[in-house]
Structure formats: structure tokens, C-alpha cells
Amino acid sequence: MYKIKTMNSIAAAGTDLFNRAKYSVSPDEPSPDALLIRSAKLHDLVFNDNLLCIARSGVGTNNIPEERCTEAGIVVFNTPGANADAVKELVLCSLLLSSRDILGGIDWVRTLEGSGDEIPALVEAGKNRFVGPELLGKSLGVIGLGAVGAKIANDAARLGMNVYGYDPYISVDVAWGLRTNVRKASDYGEIYRSSDYITIHTPYITEGKTPTHHLINGSAISQMKDGVRIINLSRGEIVNDDDMLKALASGKVSKYVTDFPNSKLVGVPNVIAIPHLGASTPESEEKCAYMAAAQIIDYLENGNIINSVNMPRVAIPRSGTEPRVCVMHKNIPDMIARISGAVGGRGINIENMVNAAVRGSDMAYTLLDVSRVENGLRDSVTALDGVLRVRILT
């Protein structure tokens, strides 16, 4: 029986997915095979030796020590796309809030309490203070065309906006799904120069060739149109708050909508600070929990890895008859040949095999469907230099 430990309140759509004949699900499990979490912080947690995977019911994994998990052969899953509709709707709302001073108008109307029959006349006299432009015909730049960004690009185009999108790692599937009138920007600069509104949907990356830490900074803002409106429902650290405050004070940026309030931003004029509501819908929580649980089940029972942030995507449909060997290993020369040799050297035939490596990492993962399993096979593969973890599924 597999043991699942929940470390937050997880929607029943996820926990009910586990067959109780095969799984024990509890927040008190001392030695779990998998962790199912939302926002629980794991950086100081000591992992038990048999922990195989961690599934985050959500997208961001800053609360998980990914590097330590990788070194231990622990797969970290997230649930991209499960909250895409919830975030998309809040971005569309943010476009309107940043464009027309709806919030200021509502706050002003509250001050009219007690004015009695004079209120209609006061409203007509004062409404011009809250005028703002329409979205129709304006240009929107979408930075990051993943599950969320692509939906926003398509819906903004339907609203009559001129949409520019930029993503250096756009997938073929997403590209096929974009409306034909969504224009592909050549770089960030084209987004900055062309857009009346900019919305950010890129992951938070601190290292490597394409870091996004403080992607929106003074230099980036200087390339933008005067009066640009910026929406950040991705990660607070992607925007340099000090540079943003200077741009707001000068009028270079007319509105900044963020889902990540902090001491620098709260109370600042023209900052619309939302209390991290991007994925806060019951539907989103259910979809995230279901997706996270399904990924745990597929990995534990079939060895398939889908939507991992630290391991490659590797999956083979399971017929249910062949035993399966799952090997987590370093991506080093001759590794596949040595794994194959360890299996074939015992007279075991490999019926099917797939291998993939993590881009920019030395980690790789191999699945082998084999004709049979015999004693000593696991030890033979585990003994190979560079192998981190071997599981045999029958």
C-alpha cells in the first residue's frame, strides 16, 4: 500500500481520487511515499528515505527545495493549467481596473452616504473624475504564452485588442491554439515598445540564460510607452518594486496591478494591490488537487512523469502486463547502453524503452518495459555508476 501525506487542506476532488485499497491518505503519515501539498514550506523538512515524489496543488514551487529533491531522486510535480481559467479571469478584471478608475469611483460613492436625494445629482457632477480609456483597439503585450498567457492573448483579441505575445519557450501545442491575429513579438523590447497594457505570465527564474528576477526594471520601463499599464499576477519578484515606484511617481506607468502586496506597494497611489487571489476559486482548487493526485498515482503505479519541475517528461502507456523498470540517473555518456546491458545480461528482453534528460541539468530518467523480472535485477541496475534510484513495477 502506498502512503500519501497531505500537508495542507486538499480539496476532496484530489484526495478522493486515491483508491483506499491501494493508498493510505493522512496528514499524520510518518513515512510517506508521496507528499500532496499546497503552500506548506518544505525547505527545513527532513525527507524520509522512501519518499518518491511531492505534488504541489498549484503552479509555484518556491516552497519546495527542488535542488535537494533532485539530488535525492524525488520527483516534484506542479499543476500548470489547472488554475489557468481563474487567473485569466482576474487578469481580464485587472485590465478593466487599470484602465477605468472603477475602484476610485466606488470609494468616492461611499463618501456620499447621508447625502439623501442629492446623491444622483452629485454622481452626475462628479463622475468625470473617474473617466478611463476603453480596451477596444488598444495594444496588449503578453509576456509568457503558457497555459495562462495563451488564454489571455486569445480572449483579449476577442475583445478587440491588438495583442502581442512573447515567449522564448512557447510549445507547439500552445502556438497552434493561438488566434491568428495574436502577433508574435521578436523579443521583450517589441512588447515594451508596442503595448498600452502589459501582463506578465512567466515563471520566476533566478539563474540560467533567461532569468526573470526583476525582468521589469528601470531599463525595461524606459522602453515602454508613456502611461503604460502593467499587470503582474505571476510573481512579485519579477518586478523591481523600487523602479516601479519611480515610474509611477513620474507618470511613466499610470497603473500597476499586482497580486503580491508588500510594505513598499500598499497605499501607493495608482497601485492596485490584490491579496493573491489569482487562483482563489473553488473550481481552481478542485482542478489543481485532482491534477496533483492524478500525477502522483501515475508516477507511483506506472512510473510516468508528467508536469515535473525537476525531472524530464517521460511516459509510456501501460498495457498492464509487462513489468516496468524505472531508472533515475545522471545524464552521462553510455548510460543507456549500461542500463540495457544490465537488463539484457540477465536474459531479459526490453519490450519498450523511453529516455529523456532535464534541459540544463545532468538528470535523466529511463523507463523500460521488460519481458520478466528476476531476483537481482534491481541490484544490477542500482550498482551502475550514476544511478540514483531504481523502481520495479509489476
N, C-alpha and C positions, 0 to 999 in steps of 0.2 A: 504493500500500500504506500502510495506517495503521500508525503506530509506537506501541507501548504500552510504557511503562516501569514496571516493578514496583519498589517501594522497600522492600518487606518480603517475608517468606516468605508467599506467597499460595497457598492450597490449590489443588490441581490441578483441583478442580471448577470453579474460576474460569478459570484460565489455559488449560485445555483447551477452553474454550468458543470461543476465538478461532480462526477458520479461518485456517490458516497461509498460504493462498493470498492472503488479504486483509490479514493482520496480521503484523507482526513484534513479538514479545514478548521483552523483555530487561531486566535490571536495569541495563544499561550504555548504554541508548539515550541519545545526547546531545541529541536534538531531538525529543522525543515529541509526539504528538498528544494523548495521554492519559496520566495517571498513575493507577496502581492501587496503593493503599497500605492499610496498617492503622494503625500508630501512628507512622509517620515524621513528624517535625516539619518543617513546610514554611515556617514564618514567616520564616526567613532565606534561603529558596531564591529564586534569580533565575529567573523563568519565561521560557522561550523564547517568541518571538512567535507561533509556530504552535500553542502548547498550547491545546486546546479544552476539556478537561474533566479533573476529578480525581474519582475514585471512592474513597470510604473504605469498606473492607470492615468495617463496623461502624456504630454509630449516632453516637457523639460525634464532633464535628468541631472540637474546640478546638485540634487540632494543625494546622489549615489556616487561612490568613489569608483569611477569607471576604470581607471588605470589599475587599481588594486584588484578589481574584479577580473580584468583581463589576465593579469598575472596568475590568478588562481583558477582560471578556466571557467569563470562564472559568466553566463550569458546575461546581458542586460537588455531587456525589451522596453520599448515605449509604444505608444498607440497613436502614431501620426494619422491624421484624417478623421479620427473618431470625434474630435471636437471641432472639426472644420466648419460645420454649419453654424455652431454657436458663435465662434469667433468672427466668422464672416458677417453675421447679422449685427454684431456690436461694431464692426468696422463701418458698415453702412450707416448705422446710427451715428457714429463718430464723424463721418463725413458731413452729415447734416448739422451736428452740434458745432463743428468747427466752422461751418460756413455761415449759418444764421444764428444770431445770438439768442437761441431758444432758452438757454439756462438763465441768462441775464434778464430776459423778458419775464420768465416765470418768477424769479426772485423779486423783480420790481412790482409785479402784480400783487405779491403778498403784502407789500408795503401799503397797498390801497385799502387794506382791511379797515372797516369802520367808516369808509367814505360814503356808504349808503348808495343812494340813487345817482350820485355823481360819478360812480365808477365807470359806466360806459363812456362818458364824455372824456374822462381822464385817460382811459385806454386809447381812445382815438387821437387824443392830443399827444400822447407820449410814445406811441408805437414806433415812430420813426427812429427812435434811439436804438432800435434793435434790428435794423434792416441788415440783410446779408445777401450775398450772391447765390444764384441758382447753380446746381451742379451741371445742368444740361449745357453741353458744348465746352465745358472746362476739361483740362487735361489732368489725368491721374497717373502717377508713376507708382508701380507696384514693384517693390524690391523683394525678390524671393517668390518664385512661382511653384511652390509646393502645393500641398492639399488645400491650404487656406488661401494662399495668394492667387491661385488659379481661379478659385470660385469668385473671389472679389473682382478679379480682372473681368471675368465674364459678366457678372452682374452689373458692374459699373458701365461696361459697354452697352448693356441693355438699357441703362438709364440715360444713354446718350452722351456719355463722357468719352473723350479721346484718351484711350488707355495705352500706356507704355509699360512693358514688363521687362525686367532683367533678372536673370538667374544663370550664373555660370554653370550650374549643375542640373539644369532642367532635364527631367526624364522624358523619354519618348512618349510615354502614355499621357503625361500632362500636356506636352506640346500638341498632340493630336486632339486633346479635349478643349484647347483654347479656341475662342471665336476668331474668325478670320480677320476681324477688324481690331484685334489686340496686336499692337505693334511691338516687335522685338527690338528692345534697345541694345546698342552695342556694348555699353558699359554703364557704370553708375553715373558718369558725367552726363550722358544723354538724358537719363532720368532727371537729374538735378536741373538741367537747363530747360527741359521741356514741360515741367509739371507745375500746375497750380496747387495740386494736392499730392502728397507723397505718403504712402502707407508701407510699413516695414514688416516683412514676414520671413526673415532669415533666421537661422539658428544662431545662438550665441557661441562664437568660436574665439578663443583667446590666442591660439597658436596656429602654425602652419602657413600655407601660401595665401589663404583667404580669411584672415581673422576679421571678425565683425565687432570686436570690442571698440567702442567709440567710433563706429563707422560713420555716424552722423556727428561731425565735429565742425569746428570753425571753418576749416578749409572746404568741407563739403557744402556747408550752408552758404558760403560766399559764392558758390557756383549756381545757387538756386535763384528763382525769380523773387523779386521783392514782394513781400506779403504772402509767401508760400504758407500753406497749412500742412502740418506734419502729424501723422498718426503713428503711434508706437504701441501695438498690442503684442509685441514679440518678446522682448526682454529689455528691462530698464537700462542695462549696461551698454546696449548698442548705441545709445545716445549719450554724448558728453553733456551732462547737465549744465556745467558752467558755461560752455559755449552756447547752449540753447538759451540760457537766461540772458546772455548778452544780445543774442539775436532777437529775442522777444522785446527787450528794452529798446532796441533801436528800430523795431518795426520790420526788420528783415523777415522774421517769422511772425505771422499775425496770430496764429493759434497753434498750440501744441497739445494734442490729446495723448495721454499716456495711461496705461493700465497699471503703472508702477509708481504710486506716490512715494515721496520721501521728504525729508525735512527741508530740502532745497526747493522743492516744487510746490508744496502745499501752500495755498494762499496767494500765489503769484498771479498777477493779472494775466489773462489770456492763456493760462494753463488750465486745461480741463483734465482733472485727475480722477480717474475711475478706480475703485477699490478692487482691482484684479478680478474683474468679472468676465474675462474673455470666455472661459469655458464653464461658467457657473450657470448651467441649466440642468434640470433633472435628466433631460434626454442625453446630453453630453456625458454626464457621469455614468449613465447606464451603458452607453455605447463604448466608452473607454474601459469600463470594468469588464464588459463582455469580451472585448478585443484582447485585453491583457490576459484574462483567464484562458481564452482560446489559444493564445500563443504559448502559454505555459503547458497546456495539455499537449499541444502538437509537438513541443520540444521533448517533454518527458516521455511521451508514448512513441513518438516517431523519429525523434532526433532532428526534426526540421527547425530551421532558424529563419524567422521572418520578422522584419522590423526590429532588428537589434542595433544598438548604437555602438557596440564594441566588437561585434563579430560579423562575418560576412553573411549575406543571404544565401542559404543552401537548403534546398528542399527537393525531395523525391516523393512522388505519390506512392503510398504504401498499399501493396496488394493484400497484406495481412498474412502472407505465408512465409516469405523469406525472412530469415534473421537479418538484423541490421547492425553494422558496426559503425559507431560514431567516434571520430578521432579529432580532437582539438590539438593543434600542433603549431610549431613555428613554421613560417613560410621560408624554408631554406631549400637549396638545391637537392635534388634526388629524393626528397621526402616522399613523394607519391610512389616512386619505384620501391622504396624501402617498405612502405606500408603494404603495398601489393605483394612484395616478396615475403613479408611475414605471414600474410594470409595464404598465398599460393604455396608457400613452402610446406604447409601442413596438408596439402592436397585439397584445399578448399577453393571452390570456384567463385569468382566475383561475377555476379549476375548483372550488377548495375553499380555505377560509381559517379559521384559528382564532387568537385572540389572548388573552393573559392578562397581568396585571401581578402583581408581588410585593406582597402586603399589607404596608403600612407602608414601602414603598420606592418609588423612582421608576423602577425597572427593569421592562421588559416584554419579551415575546417573541412573535413572529408567525411562523406557518407558512403558506405559500401553495403549493398545488399548481397549476401553471400548464400551459397548453397546449403551450408550447415555450420554449426558451431560445435567446437570440441574443447575439452579442458586444455588450458594453457594458451588459448588464442589471445585472450585479453593480456596476459603477461607478456607474450611475444611482441605485441604491438606497443604496449606500455614501455617496454625496455628500450625502444628505439630512441636515440638521442633527438631531442626537440619535441617529443610528445608530452603534452601536458595532462591530458585526460582521455580515457577510453571508456565508452559505454557500449554494452552489447544488449540489443533489444530483441527479444524473441516473441 
